[in-house]
Amino acid sequence: MRNRLVSYICSINSNNHMKRDIFQAISDPTRRAILVLISAQALTPNAIAEQFDTTRQAISKHIKILNECELLDEKKTGREIYYQLKIDKMKAVDQWLEQFRQLWENRFDQLDNVLDNLKTTSYENQSSNGFYRR
């Protein structure tokens, strides 16, 4: 089981480099916050780091992981590197979540039906006992 988990989290790309899984990237709250920041506009690592109460080195490590998961577009302008979210890579997360979304929607629909039945039964009982008034 452990080997399957490791192969799921990490894979080897064509250059024999370890590539992290997208779910590993978004598991960390700081990396999720970075993704939110760069989804609106491209930012430099320093601009990203200014938004957090942590070191520039820590943010660089988070950026490295996000890069390894291919979640970032990198654009060099002069000496600066700007990072922006590759929104299409988030589709994998959305597709995985879809199965749960459908499950919960079905459960909510079932709950709606139960509540509607209880409401109807309650109104019928109250009106037959003379307690229900409009």
N, C-alpha and C positions, 0 to 999 in steps of 0.2 A: 504494500500500500504506500509506503513512504517513497519508493522509487517512482511510482506513478505521480505522486504529488510533486516531487522534484522535477520530473519531466514536464509537468503541466506548468509549473511556475517559471521554469527556465528552459530555453531551447537554444540550440546551436544554429547560428545563421551560416550563410555560405562561406564566410571568412573565418570560421571556427571560433567566433567570439560568442560569449554567453549573452543571450538576449533575455531580458526580464519579461514577465507577463504583465499585461496591462492592468490586471487586477491587483497585482503586487504594487504597481505604481500608485493606484488610487486608494490603496488601503491606509495610507498615511494622511492624517488631517492637514498637515502642512503642505504636502504635495497637492491635495485637493484644492486648498486655498490658492496655491500658485496657479493651478489650472484656471480657476475662476478669474484671477487677476489678468492672466494673459489671453483669456478668451475675448476680452473687450478690446485690448490693444497690445501690440508688440512692446515688450519691455526688455531692458538690459538687466543682467544679474544684479547690478547695484540698485536699480530702481525696484526690483522685486524684493531684495534684501531689506530695503528701507521700510517695507510694509510689515516686517516681522521683528519680534523681539528676540533675535537670534543672530549668530555670526554670519558673515558673508560666506565663510567656508561651509557652514551647514547648509545654506541655501544652494551653494554650488553642488553639493552632494545630491540634494533633492533634484536639481536640474539635470544632473548626470543620469539619475535613474529615470526621470521622465524622458530624457533623450534616448536612453537605451530601449525604452518601450515604444519609441517612435511616436511619441505624443506631441513633440515640439518641432516647429519649423524654425530653422536657424537662418538669420539673415545678417551678414556682415556689412556694416556701413562704417567705413574708415577703420578705426581701432575698436569700435563698439560691436558687440554681438547682440542682436535683438531676437528674443524668443516669442513665438506666437503658437497658440494651440492648433494642432492638426485635428480639426473637428471630425473629420471622417474616421479617424482612429477610435473615436468614442462610440462609433456605431457598434463595435463588438460588445461593449458594455450594455448598450441599449438592447441589442439582440438577446443577450443573456438574461437581462432583466425582464424582457417581454414575457417569458414563461411564468414568472411570478406575478406580473401585472395581470395576466389573464386569469391566473388562479385566484387572486384577490378580487378581481371584478366579478368572477363567478360566485365567490363566497358572499360578497356584498349583495349581489342580486338575490341569492337565497335568503339572506337576512331580510332584505326588503319584502320578500314574499311572506316570510314568517310574521313580520311586523304588520303587514297589511291584513293577514288572516287574523291576527290577534285583535287588531283594531276593529275589524268587521264583526268578529265574534263578540267583542265587548259592547259595541253599539247595539247589536241584536239582543244581547242579554239585558242591557239597560232599558231598551225600548219595550221589551216584553214584560219587564217588571214595573214599568211605569216610571222609571227613574230618568229616562232620557227625554229631555225637552229641547226644542229648537228655539 
